[in-house]
Amino acid sequence: MTRWVARVAGEFDELRRRLEGIAEELADLAMVRLRESIDAGGAELPVDERRLTRARRAVEKAVFILREPDEGSTDEGPGSGRH
């Protein structure tokens, strides 16, 4: 049973690392959109920047959920409303 738990934890670690990379890519792309909007003289946030930010937050929430119990076994985290 212990081997199974370790294997699952290892799989979660790999998924979490990949999701963290995706969250960074989403954040970078949102910044590019903001810069493009500013350079074009835009006074409002671009719609796709808002979508990218929402997607990044959702991915960050998934990262939190996949953390190992010793890293945060409570249900508190991004988007939980409890901090």
C-alpha positions, 0 to 999 in steps of 0.5 A: 500500500505504501508503494502505491501511495508513493507512486500516486504522490509522484504522479501528482508531483509531476502533474503539479509541476506541469500545471505550474508551468502552464500557469506561468505561461498563462500569466506571461501571455496575459502580460503580453496582451496587457502590453499590446493594449497599452501600446495601442492606446487602449483604456480598458483591459482586453477581453482575452486577458481576463480569460487568461487570468481566469484560466491561470487562477483555475490552474493554480487552484488545481496545483493547490489541490494536487499538493501532498497532504503535508504541504497543505492538507486543509481545503484552504487555498486559491479560490477557496474563499478561506485564508 
